[in-house]
Amino acid sequence: MMPSYTLSNLGTAVGKALQRTALLLFCLAMTLWSLPAQAASGISPQLEEQILQVIRAHPEVIIESVDAYQQEQQRQRQLAQQAFLQEIKANLQAIIGESPTTGATDTKVVFLEFSDFQCPFCGRAYQTVKEFMAKHGDEVTLVYKHFPLISIHPQALPAAKAAWAATQQGKFWEYQDALFTQQDKLGEEFYLEIAQSLHLDLEQFNRDRNSANADSAIQQDMQLGEKLGVSGTPSFVMNDKAFSGAIPLEEMEKIFQQVR
């Protein structure tokens, strides 16, 4: 394994010089990557050779600079997440909004779920959450938030819109059950089939799922998730504890005991 160096701890003029060089090289690299090809090609051969000589002599400084940058970015994300988790506690009802909820009505333990109906990991997590709520539905308020990964799941957004439309007729949880238990069927025909089986008003269902209100509601959920640092699904927040992935029921139980 490559050793971990920290230039700021060297305490020598050489260390400081390398630190400055690393920063300059990193900034220069970022600048060059962002420039058009024509502008980047205008760098003098002498400058390019000097840069290459420094990189060859001290390749570790580039690695250290990138690593330091990534660590700082991660720290900033964690600080933003912690601040927003505190905001959730202070403005809980505003965070829940008009999202579908099930379980306890006293909101002492609120369980936010950010999910994607086409995500296979969300399909696995669905079963775990269902088991968890069967045990703790009298203590926990489950809140569903849409987070369709549009770039990789073409049916995620249409399914989310269909589920949102079902919510307007009080049938979200039944509709999501059908979506998650039959993910291989996702598509226009299936969305209508579920709506019919749940005896929804089809005219209203179609009007709602194709409305600007559906787009706006889903976008609000996604913006909320982004503030929390959600980048994949499933992701969860239980009171002030954020976690992600199709974790086992035992782990979910441990988190519940911590926040209870």
N, C-alpha and C positions, 0 to 999 in steps of 0.2 A: 504494500500500500504506500502511496506517495506521502511523505511526511508533510505535516501542516506547518507552514511558516507564518509568522506574524511580524511583518517588517517594523511595525511601530514599536515592537519590544526590543529591537536590536540596539537602539540607543547610540548609534554611531552615525557619522556623517555619511558614510556609504549607504547605510540603511535608509536614511532620509532621502538621499539622492535617488536611490532605486524606487522609493515610494513615489516621489514626484514623477520619475520617468514612467512608472506604471500608469499613473493617473493620466499623464499626457498622452501616452500611447493608447490607452483605453478610449479617451475622449476623441483622439484622432481617428481611431478605428470606427467609433460610432458615427463620426461625421462623414467619413468616407463611404460607409455603407448607406448613409442617407442621401448622398449626392447622386445626381445623374451620372451615367457612365462617362459622358463627355467631360464633365467637370473633374471627376476622379482621375481621368487619364491625363489631366494637365499637371500633375505633380512632377516635379523635376526628378530625374534619375538619381541625382546626388542625395536629395532628401529621402527618397525611397530606400536607397542603399544604407543611409545612416540608420533609418528606422529598423531595417532588417538586421543590421549589425547588433543593435541594442537587444532586439528580440532573441537573436542567436546566443548572445552572451548571457542574457538573463531571462530565459523563457518562463521562469517561475513567477516573475512579477506580473505577467499577464494573467496567469491562473489565479494568483492571489487577488488581483484587482477585480476580476470578474466574480470571484467567490465573495469578496467583501461587498460588492455591489448587490449580489443576490441576497446575501444575509441581511443587508440594510432594507431591501425591498420587502423581505419576509417579515422583518421586525415592524415595518410600517403597516403591513397588512394585519399583523396580529394586534397592534395598537388600535387600528381602526375597527377591527372586529370586536375587541373588548369594549370600546366606547359605544359601539352600536348595541351590544348585548345589554349594556346598562340602559340605553335608550328604550330597548324593548321592555324592560322591567318598568320603566317610568310611564310608557305610553302603550301598554299592552293592548287595550281595546282598539287603538288606532292601527296597531300592527296586524291584529286579527282581521280587522275590517269586515268585509262581506264574504270572506273565504268560508268554505264549508267546514263545519266543526262537528265533532262527535265526542261522546264520553261525558265527563263531569262538566257541570255548568258553573262551578265556583272559580275556575281558572287559577287554582292554587299551584298546579303543575301544568304548564302549557307545553305541548309537544308539537313544534312546527316541523312539517315534512315538506322538503323541496324535491319534487319527483317528476319523472318523464315516463309517459305511458309506454313508450317503445323501448326503454332501457331495460336490458335483461337483468341487470343488478337491482333495478327498482322493482322488477317482478319478484325477485327473491326477497327483497326487503319488505315487500307488501305482505308476504306470508308471516314474516317475523313481527311486523307491526300489528298485524291482525291478532296474533297470539298474545302479544304484549297487552293490547287494549282489552282483550277478553278477560285478562287477569286484573287489569288496573283501570278499567273504564270508569269506575266510580271515583277515582282519584285524579285521573289525567284527562285533560282536554286536548284532543288531537285536532290540529289545524292543517289542512292540505293547502300547499302553495305550488302553483304550476312553475316548472322550470324546464321547458322542452329544449333539448339540445338539437336545435334546428339544423345545424351544419352536418350532423352525422345521422340523424333520425328523421327521415322525410315525413313520417306519419305522426311525429310527436306533437306538432302544432295542430294539425287537424283533429287529433284525438283530444287534445286539451280544450279546443274550442267546443267540441261535442260534449265533453264532460261539463264545461262551464254552462252550456245551454241546458243540460240536464239539471244543473244546480238551480236554475231559474224556476224549475218546476218541482223542486224539493227532492230530486232523485240522484244527487251526486254520488253518494256512497254506493248505491246499487249499480250505478253506471260504471264507476271505477272498478268495482268488483269484476264486472264483465270484461273490461279492458285489460286488467292485469292477469286474469285467469285464462285469457284467450289472446295473448299478444300476437300469435301467429296469424290472426284474422284481421288485424288492423287495416282499415280501408273504408271507403265511402259506403259500400253495401253493408258492412258490419255495423257502422255507426247508426244507420237507419234501422237495422235489425234490432239492436239493443233498445233503441228508442221505442220501437213498436212493442217489444216484449215488456217494457216498463209502462206501457199505455200512456206515453207522453203525447201531448198535442203536437203532431208532426209539423204543422204549419208554423207554430211558435218555435219549435225546436230548430227548424231550418233558419227561421228569421234570426233567432238569437245567436246561433253559432256563426253566422255570416255577418254579424253586426260589428260596428266599431267598438261597442261596449265590450265584446268578447276580447278583441285585440287589446284594448286598454287595460282590462283586468289582468290578463296574462302578462302584459308588459310590466305592470306594477309589481306583480309577484317576482318577476325576474330581476327587476331593479332592487327589490328588497334583498333577494338572494345575493346579488352582486355586492351590496353594501356589507353583507356578512362574509364576503370572500368565497361564496359558493362558485365553484368552477366545474363541478361534475355532479352527477346524481347517483344514488340518493344522498341527500345531505339533510341533517337534522339539527334542531336546537331544542333542548329540553331545559326550560327556564334559562339559566345562564351558561349551560354547557353545550358547546357546538361539537358535532362529530359527523362523520360521513362514512359511506360504504354500507354494503349489505352485511352488517355485523351480526354475530350470533345473538340469540335471545339473552344468553347469560350476560353478555357485555351491556346490553340495553338495560337489563335489570340492575346491574351495578351502578350505571349512571343514574338511574331512577332513585336508587337508595341514597346517592350523594345529594341529589337536589330536593328530595322529599321533605 
